């Protein structure tokens, strides 16, 4: 009988490769997505903050979204 291979997806606490710091993103310097721009605008309005400037990178938008979510208590 062949030896069974280890499946990390079945571990109690598998490591995640889906969470990476925005400054480490390969596409972090690309312009923010439409979805990021829309969500960031909504969060800015709800937090009574100035609307985000055009031309933010994906990484910058993500960091601003995280900061506004924390400010609004949506962690």
C-alpha positions as CSV (number, residue, x, y, z in Angstrom):
1,X,0.0,0.0,0.0
2,X,1.3,3.4,-0.9
3,X,2.2,6.0,1.8
4,X,-0.5,8.7,2.2
5,X,0.6,12.2,1.3
6,X,0.1,15.0,3.9
7,X,-2.7,17.4,3.0
8,X,-2.0,20.8,4.7
9,X,-5.7,21.8,4.0
10,X,-6.7,19.3,6.6
11,X,-4.5,20.8,9.4
12,X,-6.3,22.4,12.3
13,X,-4.6,25.7,11.6
14,X,-3.2,25.7,8.1
15,X,-0.9,28.6,7.1
16,X,-2.3,31.1,4.7
17,X,-0.8,32.4,1.6
18,X,-3.8,34.6,1.0
19,X,-2.8,37.3,3.4
20,X,0.2,39.4,2.5
21,X,1.2,42.9,3.4
22,X,0.1,45.3,0.7
23,X,3.7,46.6,0.3
24,X,4.7,43.0,-0.7
25,X,2.1,42.6,-3.4
26,X,3.4,42.0,-6.9
27,X,0.7,44.2,-8.3
28,X,0.7,46.7,-5.4
29,X,1.9,49.5,-7.6
30,X,-0.9,49.1,-10.1
31,X,-3.7,51.5,-10.0
32,X,-6.5,50.7,-7.5
33,X,-9.3,48.6,-8.9
34,X,-12.8,50.0,-9.5
35,X,-14.1,48.0,-6.5
36,X,-11.4,49.5,-4.3
37,X,-12.2,53.0,-5.5
38,X,-15.9,52.5,-4.9
39,X,-15.5,51.0,-1.4
40,X,-12.9,53.6,-0.4
41,X,-15.3,56.4,-1.5
42,X,-18.1,54.9,0.6
43,X,-15.9,54.5,3.6
44,X,-14.6,58.1,3.3
45,X,-18.2,59.4,3.1
46,X,-19.2,57.4,6.2
47,X,-16.2,58.6,8.1
48,X,-16.6,62.2,7.1
49,X,-13.1,62.1,5.4
50,X,-12.0,63.8,2.2
51,X,-12.6,61.6,-0.8
52,X,-9.6,59.6,-2.0
53,X,-7.4,61.2,-4.6
54,X,-7.3,59.7,-8.1
55,X,-4.3,57.6,-8.9
56,X,-3.9,55.6,-5.7
57,X,-2.1,52.3,-6.1
58,X,-3.8,49.0,-5.1
59,X,-1.5,48.9,-2.0
60,X,-2.3,52.5,-1.0
61,X,-6.0,52.0,-1.4
62,X,-5.9,48.8,0.6
63,X,-4.1,50.5,3.5
64,X,-6.6,53.4,3.5
65,X,-9.5,51.0,3.4
66,X,-8.0,49.1,6.4
67,X,-7.5,52.4,8.3
68,X,-11.0,53.6,7.6
69,X,-12.6,50.3,8.6
70,X,-10.7,50.4,11.9
71,X,-11.8,54.0,12.4
72,X,-15.4,53.0,11.8
73,X,-15.1,49.9,14.0
74,X,-15.4,47.4,11.2
75,X,-12.3,45.4,11.8
